[in-house]
């Protein structure tokens, strides 16, 4: 009987240690969300929703948002305007539906992440 108990304890220990290996543990890098960047996340939003008015090469004459420098300098104003209701003065994008909450959150996260290029 002692022999079976001993073998059982060894089997349980082997199974427990198999699932505790370092390759199965989460790393700190896996737990941190990816940074939101201008090139990957923000530029496509601005191109889709702010052109042609804010893109000089497309004939726009408003404050330019076609580059990292222009967008990062105007992020506070952009965030303020896209969060307004369509009936409010200063709402953007003008003559278009309000941006989705997820799209606005990308812009907020970009600012919170430090305006990464």
N, C-alpha and C positions, 0 to 999 in steps of 0.2 A: 504494500500500500504506500509506503514512503517513497518507493521508486516512481510510482505514477504521479504523486504529488510533486515531486522534484522535477519531473519531465514537464508537467503542466505549467509549473512556475517558469521554467526556462522558455517554454513556447510563448507564454504571455509576455515575458520580457523581450523576446526577439521581435514579436509583433509591435510592441510599444516603441522600441527603439528604431524600428524601421520607419515609422511615421514621424520620428523626431529628428530625422537627418537634416543637416544644414541646407540641402538643396530644396527642401520643402518649406523652409521658413520664409516669411515675407521680409523683404529688405526695406530700408527706409526709402530708397529711390522708388520702389513700387507703390508706396503709400502716398507720395507727394504728387499732386496733380501737375500735369504739364503746364508750362508757362504759355500764355497767350502772346503771340508775336504779331507784329504789323504785317510782315510778308505773308505768313501762313493764314492768319485769321482775320485781320482787320482790313487789309487792302481789298480782298474780294467783296466784303460787305460795302465798302465805300464805292467801289466801282459799280456795283449793282444798284445801289440806292441813291448815290449822290451825283452821278453823271447824268447829263452833261454839264449841269449848272456849276459844279465845283471842280470841273476838270478843264483847265484852260485850253489844252490841245483839242478838246472837243467843242470849243466855242463858248465855254462857260466864263462868266465874268464875276462870279461870286468868290468868296474867300476860298483859295485853292486847298483841296483835300486829296490831291493826286500824288502826294509824296509823303514819306515818313515825317519830314520836318513840318509840313503843313498840317497833317493830321494830329501829330503830337502837340503842336502849339495850340490847336483849336479843340482838343478833346473835351474840355469842360463845357464849352459852348455847344458842341455836338451832342453830348450827353443830355444837357439841359433841354435842347430843342427836340430831340427824338423821344423824350419822355413826356412831352406835352400832349394834350389831346388835340385831335385834328381841327377842332373849332377854335383853339387858342391861337392868339397872335404869336408868330415866330415858330410855329410847328414845322418840323421837317420830317420826312421829305415832302416838300410842298406839292400839292395836287396828287399825292399818292397815299396809299393806306399806311397806317401806323406800323412801324417795325414790330416784329414779334418780340415777346419778352426774352426769348432765348438769344435773339440777335442783339438786343440791347445789353443783355448780360455779358456777351462776348466783349463788347466795348468797355463795359464796367470792369471786367476782369483784366483786360489789357491795361487799363489805367492802374488798377490795384497791383498788377504784376510789375509795374515800373516802366511802362511804355517800351517794352522790349522790341527791338527792330527785328 
